[in-house]
Amino acid sequence: MEKIEIKVCRWKNCSSRFSEYILKRLELEKEKFKLDEVDISIMPCQNQCEKWPNVSFDWKIENYQDPIKSSKLMHEKVKILREKFKKNLRP
């Protein structure tokens, strides 16, 4: 199955806007909901500091994130991926 790559910026500006809480929430929800199709890591600064905190979902930078927004996005992407997978399994 495909993977959803999520990367959270942890550099100075994003960290000052609580990006560590975004990372923590995503990791906890990944474990709680058994989201095996999600890979979560940190990323270097993407030079979009004026729109921080930044989180990348499959290489698309999402700006002005918070733990709730990032969590919703993660769950939406998982839902889409699972539906796609189910569709491909049908004869």
PASEBA-1860 file (N, C-alpha, C; in nm, 3 decimals):
! residues 91
1> MEKIEIKV> 0.083/-0.118/0.000/0.000/0.000/0.000/0.088/0.125/0.000 ~ 0.037/0.228/-0.063/0.107/0.356/-0.065/0.121/0.412/0.077 ~ 0.212/0.505/0.091/0.231/0.573/0.219/0.201/0.721/0.204 ~ 0.152/0.779/0.311/0.131/0.924/0.318/0.249/0.980/0.396 ~ 0.324/1.067/0.333/0.441/1.128/0.395/0.401/1.260/0.460 ~ 0.417/1.268/0.591/0.388/1.391/0.663/0.517/1.438/0.730 ~ 0.551/1.563/0.704/0.672/1.620/0.763/0.636/1.751/0.831 ~ 0.683/1.765/0.952/0.654/1.884/1.032/0.781/1.965/1.047
9> CRWKNCSS> 0.771/2.094/1.016/0.886/2.182/1.035/0.908/2.205/1.184 ~ 1.033/2.190/1.228/1.065/2.211/1.369/1.171/2.319/1.386 ~ 1.188/2.403/1.286/1.287/2.508/1.297/1.234/2.620/1.385 ~ 1.314/2.720/1.405/1.288/2.822/1.507/1.148/2.884/1.500 ~ 1.109/2.938/1.386/0.979/3.005/1.378/0.863/2.908/1.398 ~ 0.869/2.795/1.331/0.759/2.698/1.345/0.753/2.642/1.488 ~ 0.868/2.619/1.546/0.871/2.569/1.684/0.815/2.671/1.781 ~ 0.838/2.798/1.752/0.785/2.901/1.841/0.633/2.909/1.832
17> RFSEYILK> 0.576/2.849/1.729/0.431/2.844/1.712/0.381/2.702/1.738 ~ 0.455/2.629/1.819/0.410/2.501/1.874/0.405/2.386/1.773 ~ 0.496/2.384/1.679/0.498/2.273/1.584/0.525/2.139/1.654 ~ 0.590/2.144/1.770/0.614/2.018/1.842/0.482/1.954/1.887 ~ 0.381/2.037/1.915/0.249/1.983/1.952/0.179/1.922/1.832 ~ 0.201/1.980/1.715/0.146/1.920/1.593/0.207/1.782/1.574 ~ 0.338/1.776/1.583/0.408/1.649/1.565/0.361/1.546/1.667 ~ 0.352/1.585/1.791/0.310/1.493/1.896/0.168/1.441/1.871
25> RLELEKEK> 0.076/1.531/1.835/-0.062/1.488/1.811/-0.070/1.390/1.694 ~ 0.000/1.421/1.585/-0.002/1.332/1.470/0.053/1.194/1.505 ~ 0.162/1.192/1.579/0.221/1.063/1.618/0.128/0.984/1.710 ~ 0.065/1.052/1.805/-0.028/0.984/1.895/-0.150/0.929/1.821 ~ -0.203/1.008/1.728/-0.319/0.961/1.653/-0.283/0.849/1.556 ~ -0.164/0.857/1.501/-0.119/0.747/1.413/-0.121/0.615/1.490 ~ -0.070/0.618/1.611/-0.066/0.498/1.694/-0.207/0.458/1.739 ~ -0.284/0.552/1.788/-0.418/0.524/1.841/-0.510/0.464/1.736
33> FKLDEVDI> -0.506/0.520/1.614/-0.597/0.475/1.508/-0.533/0.375/1.413 ~ -0.411/0.331/1.447/-0.339/0.232/1.367/-0.330/0.274/1.220 ~ -0.277/0.391/1.199/-0.262/0.446/1.066/-0.127/0.404/1.007 ~ -0.118/0.279/0.972/0.009/0.223/0.923/0.053/0.283/0.790 ~ -0.040/0.343/0.718/-0.006/0.401/0.589/0.051/0.542/0.600 ~ 0.077/0.588/0.722/0.129/0.723/0.744/0.272/0.715/0.798 ~ 0.361/0.795/0.737/0.497/0.813/0.787/0.509/0.958/0.832 ~ 0.552/0.978/0.955/0.563/1.113/1.011/0.709/1.139/1.049
41> SIMPCQNQ> 0.757/1.255/1.010/0.895/1.292/1.044/0.904/1.445/1.050 ~ 1.024/1.493/1.077/1.046/1.638/1.077/1.113/1.677/0.946 ~ 1.103/1.804/0.913/1.167/1.854/0.791/1.244/1.982/0.823 ~ 1.340/2.013/0.740/1.410/2.140/0.758/1.322/2.257/0.715 ~ 1.365/2.374/0.745/1.291/2.494/0.710/1.268/2.499/0.559 ~ 1.147/2.536/0.522/1.109/2.546/0.380/1.102/2.691/0.333 ~ 1.155/2.781/0.412/1.159/2.924/0.379/1.020/2.983/0.355 ~ 0.926/2.936/0.433/0.791/2.993/0.431/0.755/3.039/0.572
49> CEKWPNVS> 0.852/3.099/0.635/0.840/3.134/0.777/0.729/3.235/0.805 ~ 0.694/3.315/0.706/0.587/3.411/0.728/0.450/3.344/0.738 ~ 0.442/3.216/0.702/0.315/3.142/0.705/0.321/3.023/0.801 ~ 0.396/3.030/0.904/0.422/2.920/0.994/0.311/2.899/1.094 ~ 0.303/2.782/1.152/0.384/2.662/1.129/0.344/2.588/1.000 ~ 0.443/2.520/0.943/0.426/2.452/0.815/0.437/2.301/0.832 ~ 0.349/2.233/0.761/0.348/2.087/0.761/0.334/2.042/0.616 ~ 0.414/1.944/0.577/0.409/1.891/0.441/0.330/1.760/0.441
57> FDWKIENY> 0.234/1.752/0.352/0.155/1.630/0.330/0.184/1.585/0.188 ~ 0.256/1.473/0.176/0.295/1.423/0.043/0.359/1.533/-0.040 ~ 0.451/1.605/0.020/0.536/1.705/-0.044/0.463/1.834/-0.078 ~ 0.341/1.849/-0.033/0.269/1.975/-0.051/0.268/2.047/0.085 ~ 0.324/2.167/0.087/0.334/2.242/0.212/0.198/2.303/0.245 ~ 0.153/2.277/0.366/0.031/2.338/0.419/0.075/2.439/0.525 ~ 0.032/2.563/0.508/0.073/2.670/0.598/-0.030/2.694/0.707 ~ 0.010/2.772/0.806/-0.077/2.814/0.916/-0.144/2.694/0.985
65> QDPIKSSK> -0.066/2.593/1.010/-0.121/2.471/1.070/-0.128/2.481/1.222 ~ -0.215/2.400/1.278/-0.222/2.378/1.422/-0.252/2.230/1.440 ~ -0.247/2.178/1.562/-0.269/2.034/1.580/-0.402/1.984/1.523 ~ -0.508/2.061/1.538/-0.639/2.016/1.490/-0.643/2.015/1.337 ~ -0.597/2.121/1.274/-0.596/2.126/1.127/-0.513/2.013/1.068 ~ -0.396/1.991/1.125/-0.308/1.886/1.073/-0.368/1.748/1.094 ~ -0.430/1.729/1.206/-0.494/1.600/1.233/-0.607/1.574/1.134 ~ -0.691/1.673/1.110/-0.800/1.658/1.013/-0.747/1.625/0.875
73> LMHEKVKI> -0.642/1.696/0.834/-0.583/1.670/0.703/-0.529/1.528/0.693 ~ -0.462/1.483/0.798/-0.408/1.348/0.799/-0.520/1.245/0.783 ~ -0.627/1.261/0.860/-0.738/1.166/0.853/-0.808/1.170/0.717 ~ -0.821/1.288/0.659/-0.880/1.299/0.525/-0.796/1.224/0.423 ~ -0.665/1.243/0.430/-0.576/1.178/0.335/-0.576/1.026/0.352 ~ -0.584/0.980/0.475/-0.592/0.835/0.500/-0.723/0.779/0.444 ~ -0.830/0.849/0.466/-0.960/0.805/0.414/-0.957/0.793/0.262 ~ -0.903/0.893/0.195/-0.892/0.890/0.049/-0.806/0.773/0.003
81> LREKFKKN> -0.693/0.753/0.069/-0.603/0.645/0.032/-0.669/0.509/0.052 ~ -0.739/0.491/0.163/-0.807/0.364/0.189/-0.919/0.338/0.088 ~ -0.993/0.442/0.053/-1.099/0.426/-0.048/-1.038/0.388/-0.183 ~ -0.929/0.450/-0.217/-0.859/0.418/-0.342/-0.813/0.273/-0.341 ~ -0.759/0.230/-0.229/-0.711/0.093/-0.215/-0.827/-0.007/-0.230 ~ -0.939/0.021/-0.162/-1.057/-0.067/-0.172/-1.109/-0.074/-0.315 ~ -1.111/0.040/-0.382/-1.159/0.045/-0.520/-1.073/-0.044/-0.610 ~ -0.943/-0.043/-0.587/-0.851/-0.122/-0.668/-0.862/-0.272/-0.640
89> LRP> -0.919/-0.309/-0.525/-0.934/-0.450/-0.489/-1.058/-0.513/-0.553 ~ -1.153/-0.429/-0.591/-1.277/-0.480/-0.649/-1.251/-0.539/-0.787 ~ -1.320/-0.652/-0.817/-1.302/-0.715/-0.950/-1.367/-0.633/-1.061
END
